[in-house]
Amino acid sequence: MTLPIEKATADLTPQQKQDVSEEANQYLTFRLRDEMYAIGILRTKEILEYRPITQVPMMPDFVHGVINLRGAVVPVIDLAMRFDGARTKIRKRSCIVIVEVEGNNGRQDISIIVDEVSEVVSIPAEEIEPSPSFGTRIRTDFIAGMGKLEGDFVIILAVDNVLSVDELSRLEGSGNDAHAKALPFEPKTQSPDDEDQPDSDTMHIETDSDTDQ
């Protein structure tokens, strides 16, 4: 994990290198079902209140659809469905987290639905255990490590595996004909249960990583 950071900070001052190193140990924690997960803050771009999602045909079940983020089309992944196939029930604290992932064609923004965003925490490298080989609810290649946090463990996700752009593309193409990606299409807007849906106004919550962009 340190190799990309060393390359990116080769021309920085010692203080700047220290700042980047400290940020690399920061994680955004969130809840999904009864489990606590974490994503590196350097991969987290933005947190949004849940908003209506435009459904797109011929996509895997765990791809809810897309949202329009300031003119950019961003796929929305139901993380719970990605893990075990059970659809997330949208509640008042449900959030959409915008995450940056690496693919064969470069970096891309993908969003995930989570039950509730918790906080940004610091987890030193020495407090992170290797991914267990068995006994987890999700695929082991989805886990980058198990972080020790206040006497408990938080699952640190391997973002590029969980949200693999290349795997999503293969899944999208499997079982579909040549018209799977054809446009135009008739998009549908998802309408969650009114009692669980937050106000229609959207609040943008920027993370620390946005300040350097």
Backbone as a printed PyTorch tensor [residue, N CA C, xyz], in Angstrom:
tensor([[[  0.8220,  -1.2050,   0.0000],
         [  0.0000,   0.0000,   0.0000],
         [  0.8600,   1.2620,   0.0000]],

        [[  2.1030,   1.1550,   0.4680],
         [  2.9370,   2.3570,   0.5450],
         [  3.5810,   2.7100,  -0.7800]],

        [[  3.6880,   1.7500,  -1.7030],
         [  4.3940,   2.0050,  -2.9570],
         [  3.7590,   3.1200,  -3.7630]],

        [[  2.4290,   3.0990,  -4.0060],
         [  1.8350,   4.2000,  -4.7540],
         [  2.0170,   5.5430,  -4.0450]],

        [[  1.9710,   5.5420,  -2.6950],
         [  2.1340,   6.7870,  -1.9670],
         [  3.5340,   7.3320,  -2.1560]],

        [[  4.5410,   6.4620,  -2.1150],
         [  5.9240,   6.8980,  -2.3000],
         [  6.1150,   7.5070,  -3.6800]],

        [[  5.5160,   6.9010,  -4.6930],
         [  5.6310,   7.4450,  -6.0400],
         [  4.9610,   8.8050,  -6.1310]],

        [[  3.7660,   8.9200,  -5.5130],
         [  2.9960,  10.1540,  -5.6190],
         [  3.6350,  11.2930,  -4.8470]],

        [[  4.4450,  10.9720,  -3.8240],
         [  5.0060,  12.0210,  -2.9700],
         [  6.4860,  12.2570,  -3.2140]],

        [[  7.0120,  11.7650,  -4.3140],
         [  8.4560,  11.8510,  -4.5680],
         [  8.9580,  13.2840,  -4.5730]],

        [[  8.1380,  14.2450,  -5.0490],
         [  8.5820,  15.6250,  -5.1820],
         [  8.0370,  16.5330,  -4.0840]],

        [[  7.4790,  15.9570,  -3.0200],
         [  6.9060,  16.7620,  -1.9560],
         [  7.9360,  17.0530,  -0.8670]],

        [[  7.6450,  18.0820,  -0.0830],
         [  8.4950,  18.4140,   1.0580],
         [  8.2840,  17.3720,   2.1520]],

        [[  9.2120,  17.2600,   3.1140],
         [  9.0330,  16.3050,   4.2100],
         [  7.7100,  16.4780,   4.9450]],

        [[  7.2830,  17.7340,   5.1700],
         [  6.0210,  17.9690,   5.8730],
         [  4.8350,  17.4940,   5.0410]],

        [[  4.8920,  17.7560,   3.7260],
         [  3.8110,  17.3170,   2.8440],
         [  3.7410,  15.7960,   2.7950]],

        [[  4.9130,  15.1450,   2.7710],
         [  4.9380,  13.6820,   2.7700],
         [  4.3220,  13.1380,   4.0500]],

        [[  4.5980,  13.7880,   5.1850],
         [  4.0320,  13.3480,   6.4520],
         [  2.5170,  13.5110,   6.4430]],

        [[  2.0410,  14.6300,   5.8870],
         [  0.6040,  14.8710,   5.8300],
         [ -0.0940,  13.8100,   4.9940]],

        [[  0.4950,  13.4720,   3.8350],
         [ -0.0990,  12.4590,   2.9630],
         [ -0.0720,  11.0960,   3.6330]],

        [[  1.0450,  10.7880,   4.3230],
         [  1.1630,   9.5100,   5.0050],
         [  0.1090,   9.3660,   6.0920]],

        [[ -0.1220,  10.4560,   6.8390],
         [ -1.1400,  10.4180,   7.8870],
         [ -2.5290,  10.2550,   7.2900]],

        [[ -2.7900,  10.9160,   6.1650],
         [ -4.0960,  10.7990,   5.5180],
         [ -4.3180,   9.3790,   4.9940]],

        [[ -3.2300,   8.7070,   4.5860],
         [ -3.3450,   7.3470,   4.0820],
         [ -3.7800,   6.3760,   5.1770]],

        [[ -3.5910,   6.7600,   6.4320],
         [ -4.0250,   5.9270,   7.5550],
         [ -5.4320,   6.2710,   8.0220]],

        [[ -6.0990,   7.1710,   7.3150],
         [ -7.4500,   7.5620,   7.6800],
         [ -8.4720,   6.7940,   6.8460]],

        [[ -9.5720,   6.4530,   7.4990],
         [-10.6100,   5.6530,   6.8440],
         [-11.9890,   6.2140,   7.1600]],

        [[-12.8470,   6.1850,   6.1630],
         [-14.2550,   6.5080,   6.3720],
         [-14.9600,   5.2260,   6.8030]],

        [[-15.5910,   5.2510,   7.9700],
         [-16.2950,   4.0690,   8.4480],
         [-17.7920,   4.2420,   8.2140]],

        [[-18.4480,   3.1270,   7.9490],
         [-19.8930,   3.1540,   7.7170],
         [-20.4900,   1.8050,   8.0930]],

        [[-21.7880,   1.8120,   8.3270],
         [-22.4950,   0.5870,   8.6850],
         [-23.2830,   0.0470,   7.5010]],

        [[-23.2800,  -1.2730,   7.4110],
         [-24.0700,  -1.9730,   6.4130],
         [-24.5950,  -3.2230,   7.0890]],

        [[-25.9240,  -3.2950,   7.2220],
         [-26.5260,  -4.3400,   8.0510],
         [-25.9800,  -4.1880,   9.4720]],

        [[-25.4470,  -5.2290,  10.0420],
         [-24.9530,  -5.1630,  11.4270],
         [-23.4300,  -5.1110,  11.4820]],

        [[-22.7950,  -4.7650,  10.3650],
         [-21.3320,  -4.7970,  10.2960],
         [-20.7880,  -3.3980,  10.0500]],

        [[-19.5860,  -3.1620,  10.5880],
         [-18.8960,  -1.9000,  10.3530],
         [-17.8030,  -2.1100,   9.3040]],

        [[-17.7830,  -1.2630,   8.2970],
         [-16.8010,  -1.3370,   7.2190],
         [-16.0380,  -0.0220,   7.1330]],

        [[-14.9120,  -0.0590,   6.4200],
         [-14.1060,   1.1450,   6.2420],
         [-13.5360,   1.1880,   4.8350]],

        [[-13.3950,   2.3970,   4.3220],
         [-12.7680,   2.6510,   3.0260],
         [-11.7310,   3.7450,   3.2210]],

        [[-10.5620,   3.5730,   2.6190],
         [ -9.5100,   4.5800,   2.7350],
         [-10.0120,   5.9520,   2.3310]],

        [[ -9.6830,   6.9620,   3.1270],
         [-10.1810,   8.3100,   2.8640],
         [ -9.6510,   8.8560,   1.5480]],

        [[ -8.4740,   8.3850,   1.1130],
         [ -7.9250,   8.8500,  -0.1560],
         [ -8.7560,   8.3770,  -1.3400]],

        [[ -9.5760,   7.3460,  -1.1410],
         [-10.4550,   6.8550,  -2.2080],
         [-11.8600,   7.4340,  -2.1030]],

        [[-12.1520,   8.1000,  -1.0020],
         [-13.4890,   8.6440,  -0.7720],
         [-13.5530,  10.0770,  -1.2690]],

        [[-14.4790,  10.3550,  -2.1680],
         [-14.5440,  11.6880,  -2.7640],
         [-15.6650,  12.5380,  -2.1970]],

        [[-16.8010,  11.9050,  -1.8920],
         [-17.9540,  12.7160,  -1.4970],
         [-18.9990,  11.8220,  -0.8470]],

        [[-19.7970,  12.4100,   0.0340],
         [-20.9010,  11.7070,   0.6760],
         [-22.1800,  12.4860,   0.3940]],

        [[-23.2020,  11.7800,  -0.0720],
         [-24.4710,  12.4190,  -0.4130],
         [-25.6080,  11.7760,   0.3590]],

        [[-26.6340,  12.5760,   0.6700],
         [-27.8670,  11.9870,   1.1540],
         [-28.4600,  11.1360,   0.0260]],

        [[-29.2120,  10.1220,   0.4100],
         [-29.8150,   9.2700,  -0.6180],
         [-30.7150,  10.1100,  -1.5110]],

        [[-30.6810,   9.8120,  -2.7930],
         [-31.4780,  10.5330,  -3.7780],
         [-32.0690,   9.5300,  -4.7540]],

        [[-33.1010,   9.9170,  -5.5050],
         [-33.6570,   9.0000,  -6.5070],
         [-32.5920,   8.5580,  -7.5030]],

        [[-32.6810,   7.2990,  -7.9170],
         [-31.6840,   6.6990,  -8.8010],
         [-32.3510,   6.3060, -10.1070]],

        [[-31.7160,   6.6350, -11.2130],
         [-32.2300,   6.2620, -12.5250],
         [-31.7820,   4.8460, -12.8690]],

        [[-32.7560,   3.9560, -13.0540],
         [-32.4430,   2.5720, -13.3730],
         [-32.0510,   2.4310, -14.8400]],

        [[-31.0810,   1.5440, -15.0720],
         [-30.5740,   1.2940, -16.4170],
         [-30.7920,  -0.1810, -16.7510]],

        [[-31.3560,  -0.4910, -17.9180],
         [-31.6060,  -1.9000, -18.2610],
         [-30.3190,  -2.6670, -18.5220]],

        [[-30.4230,  -3.9980, -18.4210],
         [-29.3330,  -4.9130, -18.7610],
         [-28.1150,  -4.7470, -17.8540]],

        [[-28.3340,  -4.4530, -16.5920],
         [-27.2350,  -4.3240, -15.6430],
         [-27.3460,  -5.4200, -14.5940]],

        [[-26.2380,  -5.7850, -13.9170],
         [-26.3200,  -6.7650, -12.8290],
         [-27.2800,  -6.2880, -11.7470]],

        [[-27.8550,  -7.2350, -10.9950],
         [-28.8550,  -6.8920,  -9.9880],
         [-28.3310,  -5.9130,  -8.9460]],

        [[-27.0380,  -6.0340,  -8.5890],
         [-26.5240,  -5.1750,  -7.5340],
         [-26.1860,  -3.7630,  -8.0200]],

        [[-26.3520,  -3.5060,  -9.3080],
         [-26.1940,  -2.1480,  -9.8300],
         [-27.5780,  -1.5020,  -9.8490]],

        [[-27.8220,  -0.6070,  -8.8980],
         [-29.1340,   0.0240,  -8.7720],
         [-29.4700,   0.8750,  -9.9850]],

        [[-28.4410,   1.4980, -10.5540],
         [-28.6530,   2.4030, -11.6760],
         [-27.5660,   3.4530, -11.6940]],

        [[-27.9410,   4.6910, -12.0130],
         [-26.9680,   5.7810, -12.0840],
         [-27.5590,   7.0340, -11.4580]],

        [[-26.6730,   7.9350, -11.0520],
         [-27.0800,   9.2660, -10.6200],
         [-26.3200,  10.2900, -11.4500]],

        [[-26.8870,  11.4690, -11.5380],
         [-26.2450,  12.5780, -12.2330],
         [-25.5440,  13.4230, -11.1860]],

        [[-24.2210,  13.4050, -11.2010],
         [-23.4350,  14.1610, -10.2320],
         [-22.7510,  15.3140, -10.9480]],

        [[-23.3840,  16.4560, -10.8990],
         [-22.8650,  17.6570, -11.5660],
         [-22.4950,  17.3990, -13.0150]],

        [[-23.4080,  16.7380, -13.7200],
         [-23.2290,  16.4800, -15.1440],
         [-22.5540,  15.1730, -15.4790]],

        [[-21.9870,  14.4860, -14.4790],
         [-21.3100,  13.2080, -14.7080],
         [-22.2510,  12.0600, -14.3180]],

        [[-22.2690,  11.0170, -15.1240],
         [-23.0840,   9.8360, -14.8460],
         [-22.2690,   8.8810, -13.9720]],

        [[-22.7560,   8.6090, -12.7770],
         [-22.0320,   7.7710, -11.8150],
         [-22.8650,   6.5310, -11.4890]],

        [[-22.3300,   5.3190, -11.7100],
         [-23.0580,   4.0960, -11.3590],
         [-23.2690,   4.0160,  -9.8480]],

        [[-24.3860,   3.3930,  -9.4470],
         [-24.7140,   3.2190,  -8.0350],
         [-24.7660,   1.7310,  -7.7150]],

        [[-23.9050,   1.2880,  -6.7840],
         [-23.8250,  -0.1170,  -6.4090],
         [-24.5180,  -0.3310,  -5.0670]],

        [[-25.4010,  -1.3130,  -5.0060],
         [-25.9870,  -1.7300,  -3.7390],
         [-24.9780,  -2.6760,  -3.0900]],

        [[-24.2370,  -2.1730,  -2.1210],
         [-23.1390,  -2.9300,  -1.5450],
         [-23.6290,  -4.2110,  -0.8650]],

        [[-24.7850,  -4.1540,  -0.2390],
         [-25.3230,  -5.3470,   0.4210],
         [-25.6060,  -6.4450,  -0.6030]],

        [[-26.1610,  -6.0810,  -1.7460],
         [-26.4260,  -7.0610,  -2.8050],
         [-25.1260,  -7.5860,  -3.3950]],

        [[-24.1460,  -6.7270,  -3.4780],
         [-22.8330,  -7.1410,  -3.9800],
         [-22.2240,  -8.1990,  -3.0610]],

        [[-22.4840,  -8.0720,  -1.7580],
         [-21.9170,  -9.0040,  -0.7930],
         [-22.7010, -10.3090,  -0.6970]],

        [[-24.0270, -10.2050,  -0.4870],
         [-24.7830, -11.4350,  -0.2420],
         [-26.0970, -11.5490,  -0.9890]],

        [[-26.3820, -10.6090,  -1.8490],
         [-27.5720, -10.7410,  -2.6880],
         [-28.8530, -10.1930,  -2.1060]],

        [[-28.8290,  -9.6650,  -0.8790],
         [-30.0220,  -9.1130,  -0.2560],
         [-30.0750,  -7.6050,  -0.4760]],

        [[-31.1710,  -7.1220,  -1.0320],
         [-31.2940,  -5.7070,  -1.3730],
         [-31.3280,  -4.8330,  -0.1180]],

        [[-30.6810,  -3.6870,  -0.2000],
         [-30.6700,  -2.7350,   0.9020],
         [-32.0210,  -2.0470,   1.0130]],

        [[-32.5250,  -1.9430,   2.2410],
         [-33.7560,  -1.1880,   2.4860],
         [-33.3610,   0.2550,   2.7790]],

        [[-33.8510,   1.1620,   1.9750],
         [-33.4830,   2.5620,   2.1110],
         [-34.1730,   3.1620,   3.3230]],

        [[-33.3660,   3.7910,   4.1880],
         [-33.8770,   4.4230,   5.3940],
         [-33.4440,   5.8920,   5.4410]],

        [[-33.8520,   6.5710,   6.4950],
         [-33.5870,   8.0130,   6.5780],
         [-32.0980,   8.3230,   6.6460]],

        [[-31.2920,   7.4160,   7.2000],
         [-29.8620,   7.6620,   7.3130],
         [-29.0570,   7.0400,   6.1850]],

        [[-29.7300,   6.4420,   5.2230],
         [-29.0190,   5.8540,   4.0850],
         [-28.2690,   6.9450,   3.3300]],

        [[-27.0700,   6.5970,   2.8790],
         [-26.2260,   7.5590,   2.1700],
         [-25.6610,   6.9370,   0.9010]],

        [[-25.2320,   7.7950,   0.0140],
         [-24.5120,   7.3850,  -1.1850],
         [-23.0970,   7.9360,  -1.0610]],

        [[-22.1160,   7.0410,  -1.1080],
         [-20.7110,   7.4360,  -0.9850],
         [-20.0450,   7.3230,  -2.3550]],

        [[-19.4450,   8.4020,  -2.7960],
         [-18.7410,   8.4150,  -4.0730],
         [-17.3020,   7.9620,  -3.8350]],

        [[-16.8980,   6.9120,  -4.5420],
         [-15.5790,   6.3070,  -4.3470],
         [-14.8330,   6.2830,  -5.6740]],

        [[-13.5370,   6.5010,  -5.6130],
         [-12.6920,   6.4450,  -6.8170],
         [-12.0280,   5.0820,  -6.9130]],

        [[-12.1890,   4.4180,  -8.0580],
         [-11.6090,   3.0930,  -8.2530],
         [-10.6980,   3.1000,  -9.4720]],

        [[ -9.8080,   2.1060,  -9.4940],
         [ -8.8770,   1.9520, -10.6070],
         [ -9.3670,   0.8540, -11.5430]],

        [[ -9.3060,   1.1000, -12.8390],
         [ -9.6520,   0.0990, -13.8410],
         [ -8.6320,   0.0930, -14.9500]],

        [[ -8.8280,  -0.7900, -15.9140],
         [ -7.8940,  -0.8680, -17.0390],
         [ -7.8440,   0.4320, -17.8310]],

        [[ -8.9290,   1.1920, -17.7910],
         [ -8.9970,   2.4440, -18.5380],
         [ -8.7740,   3.6630, -17.6540]],

        [[ -8.1790,   3.4400, -16.4900],
         [ -7.8940,   4.5540, -15.5980],
         [ -8.8590,   4.6320, -14.4300]],

        [[ -8.8980,   5.7770, -13.7910],
         [ -9.7370,   5.9650, -12.6180],
         [-11.1660,   6.3080, -13.0000]],

        [[-12.0940,   5.8630, -12.1540],
         [-13.5040,   6.1250, -12.4080],
         [-14.2260,   6.2680, -11.0760]],

        [[-15.2330,   7.1320, -11.0600],
         [-16.0510,   7.3090,  -9.8650],
         [-17.2060,   6.3140,  -9.8840]],

        [[-17.3890,   5.6160,  -8.7700],
         [-18.5110,   4.7060,  -8.5810],
         [-19.0900,   5.0010,  -7.2100]],

        [[-20.3930,   4.9280,  -7.0750],
         [-21.0130,   5.2140,  -5.7890],
         [-21.5870,   3.9470,  -5.1730]],

        [[-21.6610,   3.9400,  -3.8400],
         [-22.2040,   2.7950,  -3.1120],
         [-23.2810,   3.2810,  -2.1510]],

        [[-24.2620,   2.4210,  -1.9240],
         [-25.3180,   2.7090,  -0.9540],
         [-24.9360,   2.0670,   0.3690]],

        [[-24.9600,   2.8450,   1.4510],
         [-24.6530,   2.3210,   2.7800],
         [-25.7980,   2.6990,   3.7120]],

        [[-25.9220,   1.9460,   4.8050],
         [-27.0060,   2.2130,   5.7550],
         [-26.7880,   3.5030,   6.5250]],

        [[-25.5410,   3.7680,   6.8830],
         [-25.2430,   4.9510,   7.6900],
         [-23.7460,   5.2060,   7.6940]],

        [[-23.3600,   6.4420,   7.4380],
         [-21.9560,   6.8250,   7.5450],
         [-21.6520,   7.1230,   9.0080]],

        [[-20.5250,   6.6170,   9.5080],
         [-20.1680,   6.8060,  10.9050],
         [-19.2280,   7.9920,  11.0800]],

        [[-17.9250,   7.7830,  10.8500],
         [-16.9520,   8.8500,  11.0590],
         [-15.6610,   8.5150,  10.3280]],

        [[-14.7610,   9.4880,  10.2930],
         [-13.4240,   9.2660,   9.7690],
         [-12.5080,   8.9370,  10.9440]],

        [[-11.8130,   7.8110,  10.8390],
         [-10.9450,   7.3560,  11.9300],
         [ -9.5390,   7.1220,  11.4050]],

        [[ -8.5750,   7.1460,  12.3150],
         [ -7.1900,   6.8240,  11.9770],
         [ -6.8830,   5.4100,  12.4670]],

        [[ -6.3760,   4.5750,  11.5590],
         [ -5.9760,   3.2120,  11.9120],
         [ -4.5420,   3.0200,  11.4290]],

        [[ -3.5700,   3.0410,  12.3350],
         [ -2.1670,   2.8350,  11.9300],
         [ -1.9910,   1.4680,  11.2830]],

        [[ -0.9880,   1.3640,  10.4290],
         [ -0.7360,   0.1100,   9.7080],
         [ -0.5130,  -1.0590,  10.6550]],

        [[  0.1240,  -0.7760,  11.8060],
         [  0.4020,  -1.8660,  12.7500],
         [ -0.8520,  -2.3640,  13.4580]],

        [[ -1.9660,  -1.6290,  13.3060],
         [ -3.2290,  -2.0490,  13.9150],
         [ -4.1450,  -2.7440,  12.9100]],

        [[ -3.5950,  -3.1010,  11.7610],
         [ -4.3830,  -3.7700,  10.7280],
         [ -3.8990,  -5.2070,  10.5640]],

        [[ -4.8170,  -6.1560,  10.7470],
         [ -4.5110,  -7.5720,  10.6020],
         [ -4.8180,  -8.0200,   9.1720]],

        [[ -4.1360,  -9.0770,   8.6980],
         [ -4.4250,  -9.5880,   7.3470],
         [ -5.8620, -10.0860,   7.2380]],

        [[ -6.3420, -10.1440,   6.0030],
         [ -7.6890, -10.6560,   5.7600],
         [ -7.7790, -12.1180,   6.1660]],

        [[ -8.8160, -12.5240,   6.8990],
         [ -8.9660, -13.9380,   7.2720],
         [ -9.2430, -14.7880,   6.0450]],

        [[ -8.7990, -16.0230,   6.0830],
         [ -8.9820, -16.9240,   4.9330],
         [-10.3550, -17.5770,   4.9150]],

        [[-11.0860, -17.5010,   6.0300],
         [-12.4250, -18.0910,   6.0630],
         [-13.2120, -17.4400,   7.1980]],

        [[-14.5170, -17.7450,   7.2430],
         [-15.3520, -17.2710,   8.3430],
         [-15.9020, -15.8770,   8.1800]],

        [[-15.7990, -15.2880,   6.9930],
         [-16.3390, -13.9530,   6.7730],
         [-17.6110, -14.0380,   5.9440]],

        [[-18.4230, -12.9960,   6.0430],
         [-19.6890, -12.9700,   5.3130],
         [-19.5080, -12.5720,   3.8470]],

        [[-18.3550, -12.0100,   3.5340],
         [-18.1210, -11.5440,   2.1730],
         [-16.8850, -12.2270,   1.6040]],

        [[-16.6940, -12.1170,   0.3010],
         [-15.5430, -12.7210,  -0.3500],
         [-14.2470, -12.1970,   0.2540]],

        [[-13.3080, -13.1010,   0.4550],
         [-12.0470, -12.7010,   1.0950],
         [-11.2670, -11.7010,   0.2520]],

        [[-11.4230, -11.7540,  -1.0720],
         [-10.6990, -10.7970,  -1.9080],
         [-11.3080,  -9.3970,  -1.8390]],

        [[-12.4730,  -9.2810,  -1.1890],
         [-13.0720,  -7.9670,  -0.9690],
         [-12.4760,  -7.2840,   0.2580]],

        [[-11.6860,  -8.0180,   1.0510],
         [-11.1830,  -7.4950,   2.3230],
         [ -9.6960,  -7.1810,   2.2120]],

        [[ -9.3510,  -5.9180,   2.4740],
         [ -7.9380,  -5.5150,   2.4730],
         [ -7.2790,  -5.8240,   3.8060]],

        [[ -8.0590,  -5.8430,   4.8680],
         [ -7.5230,  -6.1250,   6.1950],
         [ -8.5820,  -5.9050,   7.2520]],

        [[ -8.2470,  -6.2670,   8.4780],
         [ -9.1500,  -6.0880,   9.6130],
         [ -8.5150,  -5.0670,  10.5540]],

        [[ -9.1120,  -3.8950,  10.6370],
         [ -8.5530,  -2.8350,  11.4630],
         [ -9.0530,  -2.9020,  12.8940]],

        [[ -8.1320,  -2.7410,  13.8450],
         [ -8.4960,  -2.7320,  15.2610],
         [ -8.9450,  -1.3250,  15.6380]],

        [[-10.1680,  -1.2450,  16.1540],
         [-10.7350,   0.0520,  16.4790],
         [-11.5390,  -0.0530,  17.7680]],

        [[-11.0110,   0.5770,  18.8150],
         [-11.6850,   0.6260,  20.1150],
         [-12.0750,  -0.7690,  20.6020]],

        [[-11.1210,  -1.6960,  20.5360],
         [-11.3370,  -3.0350,  21.0400],
         [-12.1400,  -3.9370,  20.1400]],

        [[-12.5200,  -3.4570,  18.9840],
         [-13.2830,  -4.2630,  18.0340],
         [-12.5910,  -4.2180,  16.6830]],

        [[-13.1350,  -4.9810,  15.7200],
         [-12.5650,  -4.9960,  14.3760],
         [-13.5040,  -4.3120,  13.3910]],

        [[-12.9140,  -3.5890,  12.4540],
         [-13.6550,  -3.0130,  11.3500],
         [-13.0880,  -3.6000,  10.0650]],

        [[-13.9500,  -3.9690,   9.1330],
         [-13.5210,  -4.5900,   7.8800],
         [-13.1020,  -3.4990,   6.8990]],

        [[-11.8320,  -3.4730,   6.5520],
         [-11.3190,  -2.5170,   5.5740],
         [-11.4690,  -3.1280,   4.1850]],

        [[-12.2320,  -2.4740,   3.3500],
         [-12.5510,  -3.0310,   2.0380],
         [-11.4460,  -2.7760,   1.0150]],

        [[-11.2190,  -3.7820,   0.1620],
         [-10.3240,  -3.6380,  -0.9860],
         [-11.1640,  -3.0460,  -2.1170]],

        [[-11.1670,  -1.7330,  -2.1970],
         [-12.0990,  -1.0120,  -3.0590],
         [-12.0330,  -1.4730,  -4.5180]],

        [[-10.8180,  -1.6450,  -5.0270],
         [-10.6800,  -1.9980,  -6.4420],
         [-11.2380,  -3.3830,  -6.7490]],

        [[-11.3270,  -4.2610,  -5.7590],
         [-11.9310,  -5.5800,  -5.9660],
         [-13.4440,  -5.5360,  -5.7950]],

        [[-13.8900,  -4.8530,  -4.7460],
         [-15.3280,  -4.7580,  -4.4910],
         [-16.0370,  -4.0430,  -5.6360]],

        [[-15.4240,  -2.9770,  -6.1280],
         [-16.0450,  -2.1510,  -7.1620],
         [-15.2770,  -2.2420,  -8.4710]],

        [[-14.8060,  -3.4290,  -8.7920],
         [-14.0130,  -3.6350,  -9.9990],
         [-14.7880,  -3.2220, -11.2450]],

        [[-14.2900,  -2.1750, -11.9070],
         [-14.9310,  -1.7010, -13.1310],
         [-14.8950,  -2.7840, -14.2010]],

        [[-13.7800,  -3.4960, -14.2920],
         [-13.6370,  -4.5310, -15.3160],
         [-14.5900,  -5.6860, -15.0620]],

        [[-14.7550,  -6.0880, -13.7830],
         [-15.6800,  -7.1770, -13.4720],
         [-17.1130,  -6.7580, -13.7350]],

        [[-17.4410,  -5.5150, -13.3830],
         [-18.7880,  -5.0230, -13.6510],
         [-19.0850,  -5.0280, -15.1390]],

        [[-18.0920,  -4.6740, -15.9450],
         [-18.2780,  -4.6690, -17.3900],
         [-18.5200,  -6.0770, -17.9150]],

        [[-17.7740,  -7.0610, -17.3720],
         [-17.9670,  -8.4440, -17.8030],
         [-19.3420,  -8.9570, -17.4010]],

        [[-19.7770,  -8.6100, -16.1810],
         [-21.0860,  -9.0560, -15.7190],
         [-22.1920,  -8.4310, -16.5460]],

        [[-21.9840,  -7.1780, -16.9090],
         [-22.9790,  -6.4870, -17.7160],
         [-23.1260,  -7.1530, -19.0720]],

        [[-22.0000,  -7.5980, -19.6360],
         [-22.0330,  -8.1990, -20.9620],
         [-22.5080,  -9.6380, -20.9700]],

        [[-22.3480, -10.3580, -19.8580],
         [-22.7160, -11.7740, -19.8400],
         [-24.2220, -11.9430, -19.9120]],

        [[-24.6470, -12.7520, -20.8520],
         [-26.0590, -13.0650, -20.9850],
         [-26.8550, -12.0060, -21.7070]],

        [[-26.2380, -10.9160, -22.1040],
         [-26.9400,  -9.8630, -22.8260],
         [-26.5050,  -9.8590, -24.2850]],

        [[-27.4030,  -9.3890, -25.1450],
         [-27.0650,  -9.3450, -26.5640],
         [-26.3550,  -8.0440, -26.8870]],

        [[-26.1240,  -7.8210, -28.1590],
         [-25.3400,  -6.6500, -28.5730],
         [-26.0650,  -5.3480, -28.2840]],

        [[-27.3780,  -5.4480, -27.9650],
         [-28.1170,  -4.2190, -27.7140],
         [-28.1120,  -3.8270, -26.2490]],

        [[-27.3700,  -4.5530, -25.4270],
         [-27.4000,  -4.3120, -23.9880],
         [-26.9930,  -2.8940, -23.6470]],

        [[-26.0210,  -2.3510, -24.4000],
         [-25.5380,  -1.0120, -24.0940],
         [-26.0990,   0.0330, -25.0560]],

        [[-27.0520,  -0.3560, -25.8650],
         [-27.5550,   0.5530, -26.8780],
         [-28.3160,   1.7080, -26.2320]],

        [[-28.2130,   2.8570, -26.8120],
         [-28.9360,   4.0360, -26.3990],
         [-29.7160,   4.5340, -27.6140]],

        [[-30.8130,   5.2460, -27.4450],
         [-31.3330,   5.6460, -26.1440],
         [-32.1290,   4.5340, -25.4810]],

        [[-32.3580,   4.6770, -24.1710],
         [-33.2140,   3.7500, -23.4570],
         [-34.1900,   4.5640, -22.6220]],

        [[-35.1950,   3.8970, -22.1200],
         [-36.2080,   4.5500, -21.3060],
         [-35.8410,   4.3700, -19.8400]],

        [[-35.1740,   5.3310, -19.2310],
         [-34.7710,   5.1670, -17.8350],
         [-35.9580,   5.2270, -16.8940]],

        [[-35.8360,   4.5420, -15.7700],
         [-36.8440,   4.5710, -14.7220],
         [-36.2260,   5.1690, -13.4770]],

        [[-37.0140,   5.8900, -12.7310],
         [-36.5220,   6.4540, -11.4800],
         [-37.0340,   5.6180, -10.3330]],

        [[-36.1020,   5.1310,  -9.5050],
         [-36.4550,   4.2900,  -8.3760],
         [-37.1680,   5.1230,  -7.3280]],

        [[-38.2400,   4.5810,  -6.7530],
         [-38.9990,   5.2790,  -5.7290],
         [-39.0610,   4.4340,  -4.4710]],

        [[-38.1720,   4.6680,  -3.5170],
         [-38.1770,   3.9170,  -2.2720],
         [-39.4360,   4.2140,  -1.4630]],

        [[-39.6640,   3.4230,  -0.4160],
         [-40.8120,   3.6450,   0.4550],
         [-40.7570,   5.0520,   1.0230]],

        [[-41.8920,   5.7470,   0.9680],
         [-41.9220,   7.1340,   1.4220],
         [-41.5460,   7.2600,   2.8850]],

        [[-41.9320,   6.3100,   3.7070],
         [-41.6620,   6.4330,   5.1330],
         [-40.1830,   6.3220,   5.4620]],

        [[-39.4090,   5.7260,   4.5630],
         [-37.9840,   5.5650,   4.8090],
         [-37.1420,   6.5420,   4.0300]],

        [[-37.7810,   7.3350,   3.1790],
         [-37.0470,   8.2100,   2.2750],
         [-36.7860,   9.5580,   2.9060]],

        [[-35.5420,  10.0730,   2.8740],
         [-35.2480,  11.4030,   3.4160],
         [-35.8360,  12.4940,   2.5530]],

        [[-35.7390,  13.7340,   3.0100],
         [-36.2190,  14.8530,   2.2270],
         [-35.5470,  14.8770,   0.8740]],

        [[-36.2490,  15.4610,  -0.1270],
         [-35.7450,  15.4430,  -1.4960],
         [-34.5130,  16.3180,  -1.6690]],

        [[-34.3340,  17.3230,  -0.7930],
         [-33.1490,  18.1720,  -0.8970],
         [-31.8990,  17.3610,  -0.6240]],

        [[-30.8840,  17.5890,  -1.4240],
         [-29.6420,  16.8300,  -1.2980],
         [-28.5750,  17.6630,  -0.6170]],

        [[-27.9220,  17.0660,   0.3610],
         [-26.8400,  17.7410,   1.0700],
         [-25.5260,  17.0960,   0.6960]],

        [[-24.5620,  17.8810,   0.2580],
         [-23.2460,  17.3860,  -0.0980],
         [-22.3240,  17.5240,   1.1030]],

        [[-21.6750,  16.4450,   1.4830],
         [-20.7480,  16.4590,   2.6090],
         [-19.3760,  16.1030,   2.0880]],

        [[-18.4760,  17.0480,   2.0510],
         [-17.1550,  16.7960,   1.5100],
         [-16.2540,  16.1830,   2.5770]],

        [[-15.4180,  15.2280,   2.1710],
         [-14.4480,  14.6280,   3.0770],
         [-13.1430,  15.4020,   2.9940]],

        [[-12.1950,  15.0530,   3.8790],
         [-10.9110,  15.7530,   3.9110],
         [-10.1830,  15.6780,   2.5930]],

        [[-10.3720,  14.5470,   1.8560],
         [ -9.6180,  14.3740,   0.6110],
         [-10.0230,  15.3600,  -0.4600]],

        [[-11.2460,  15.9680,  -0.3360],
         [-11.6910,  16.9030,  -1.3480],
         [-10.9440,  18.2290,  -1.2810]],

        [[-10.3880,  18.5490,  -0.1270],
         [ -9.7590,  19.8640,   0.0280],
         [ -8.5080,  20.0060,  -0.7940]],

        [[ -7.8800,  18.8730,  -1.1760],
         [ -6.6490,  18.9350,  -1.9590],
         [ -6.9000,  18.7950,  -3.4430]],

        [[ -8.1740,  18.6490,  -3.8350],
         [ -8.4480,  18.4520,  -5.2650],
         [ -8.6110,  19.7760,  -5.9720]]])
